[in-house]
Amino acid sequence: MSTYATIGSKMTKVSVVTKRDDPNYSQVSGYVPKGLARRFRIACTSKEISQSEALEKALEQWLEKDNPSPMKKGKGEE
C-alpha cells in the first residue's frame, strides 16, 4: 500500500506495510447480528483502537478462558 506524506515542502510517496501484507497475519471473518457489529465499531472508535486489535484481544481472551489446554502457537504469535 502506498500513501503520500509531506516531507519538508514536498509530497513524497511512501510505502506502508499493513497487516494485510504481513505473512504473519491471517484474515478471520464471520457474521454477527447488525446491532452487535455496530456496538463493536462504536466501542473501537471510542477506545481509539482498530477493529483488528480489538478482535485479536477478544480472541485471545476467549481462547484462554474457554480452551485452556496448551496449544502450540502459530508463527508470528507471542
C-alpha positions as CSV (number, residue, x, y, z in Angstrom):
1,M,0.0,0.0,0.0
2,S,1.3,3.5,-0.8
3,T,0.4,6.8,0.5
4,Y,1.7,10.3,0.3
5,A,3.3,12.3,3.1
6,T,4.6,15.9,3.2
7,I,8.3,15.8,4.0
8,G,9.7,19.3,4.2
9,S,7.8,21.2,1.5
10,K,7.5,18.2,-0.9
11,M,4.8,15.5,-1.2
12,T,6.6,12.1,-1.2
13,K,5.2,8.7,-2.0
14,V,5.8,6.3,0.9
15,S,5.1,2.6,1.4
16,V,3.0,1.5,4.3
17,V,3.2,-2.1,5.5
18,T,-0.2,-3.3,6.6
19,K,-1.3,-6.5,8.4
20,R,-2.9,-7.5,5.1
21,D,0.6,-7.6,3.6
22,D,2.3,-9.2,6.6
23,P,2.6,-13.0,6.1
24,N,2.4,-13.4,10.0
25,Y,-1.3,-12.4,9.9
26,S,-4.4,-14.1,8.6
27,Q,-7.8,-12.7,7.9
28,V,-10.7,-14.0,10.1
29,S,-14.3,-13.3,9.3
30,G,-17.8,-14.2,10.3
31,Y,-21.3,-13.0,10.6
32,V,-22.7,-11.4,13.7
33,P,-26.0,-9.5,14.3
34,K,-26.0,-5.9,13.0
35,G,-26.5,-4.5,16.4
36,L,-23.5,-6.3,17.8
37,A,-21.4,-5.2,14.8
38,R,-22.5,-1.6,15.3
39,R,-21.7,-1.7,19.1
40,F,-18.3,-3.2,18.3
41,R,-17.4,-0.4,15.8
42,I,-18.6,2.3,18.2
43,A,-16.6,0.8,21.1
44,C,-13.4,0.5,18.9
45,T,-13.8,4.1,17.8
46,S,-14.4,5.4,21.3
47,K,-11.3,3.5,22.6
48,E,-9.3,4.6,19.5
49,I,-8.2,1.1,18.6
50,S,-8.6,-0.7,15.3
51,Q,-11.2,-3.4,15.0
52,S,-8.4,-5.8,14.3
53,E,-6.7,-5.0,17.6
54,A,-10.0,-5.5,19.5
55,L,-10.8,-8.7,17.7
56,E,-7.3,-10.1,18.4
57,K,-7.7,-9.3,22.1
58,A,-11.1,-10.8,22.3
59,L,-10.0,-14.0,20.5
60,E,-7.0,-14.3,22.9
61,Q,-9.2,-13.9,26.0
62,W,-11.8,-16.3,24.7
63,L,-9.2,-18.9,23.9
64,E,-7.6,-18.6,27.3
65,K,-11.0,-18.8,29.1
66,D,-12.8,-21.5,27.1
67,N,-9.9,-23.5,25.8
68,P,-7.2,-23.6,28.4
69,S,-5.4,-26.6,27.0
70,P,-1.9,-25.8,25.9
71,M,-1.6,-25.5,22.2
72,K,1.4,-24.8,20.0
73,K,1.2,-21.1,18.9
74,G,1.4,-20.4,15.2
75,K,4.2,-18.5,13.5
76,G,4.2,-14.8,14.5
77,E,2.2,-15.4,17.7
78,E,3.7,-14.2,21.0
